[in-house]
Amino acid sequence: MKNRSGIIKIVAAVTGAVSLLCMAVLLVNYLCNEHFISEYKKGQYVDSTVNAVLGFTQPHIYHYNLGDVYYSQGDYEGAEQEFRKALEKKPGGESDCKTRVNLALSIVKQIDPEGVTKENLDEVIDILEGAKDILIENDCAHRDDEDGHYEDAQTLKDEIDAFEEQLRKQTEEQDQKGDQDPNDQKDQGSDDENEEDTQEPPQSSDKESEIRKQLDAIQGDSLEQRNQEMDAYETYK
């Protein structure tokens, strides 16, 4: 009986020590996270090697938040790399969809609408389709309907659809301008020389201006709003 009682005491002591160790790790993680959030909200994006070491309880969290830091600094390529690493850690559940939203955002933000032409449109569309595939995986968003189980992912997917459409319209507008007969332009210029110079300088067409506004809205405020809803270290809450 004494031996049995001694074994029970040893097991209880070991169990208690392990529990205390786990609680200590979680407490340190929590305190580090609270400090990171406080600094993050002040615009002080400081990387923490402590979180990199102690984040083993949720290994994706370190890369997720580092991606947020890069995104906030305008380093969208760096953000993309970190969000991809976070996904490799299999966050699961809602955290998976949140990570996918931020990853898709970082991909889309790397595209400069001004640099999209008829020649590289297909390449750009492939990139955007890849971003949508990330959102559609695990049913965070659906490709052909509004039944994705994560609202932000579905909204972003729809916005990328609209972004693609506006890029196509933009390149069509550019192509139409390029197809205009140079002789027609020359004749028009000769006629204008005989008229009084009372007209304002040539402006972009109303259609082109509207396309530009829609592109800016989709890639700017609309997409940015998706990221603002993703707080640093939110996956710990």
ABEGO torsion letter per residue (X at the ends): XAAAAAAAAAAAAAAAAAAAAAAAAAAAAAAAAAAAAAAAAAGBBBBBAAAAAAAAABAAAAAAAAAAAAAAAGBAAAAAAAAAAAAAAGAEEAAAAAAAAAAAAAAAAABBAAABBAAAAAAAAAAAAAAAAAAABGGABBAABAABABAAAAAAAAAAAAAAAAAAAAAAAAAAAAABBAAAAAAAAAAAAABBBABBBBBBBAAAAAAAAAAAAAABAAAAAAAAABBBGAAAX
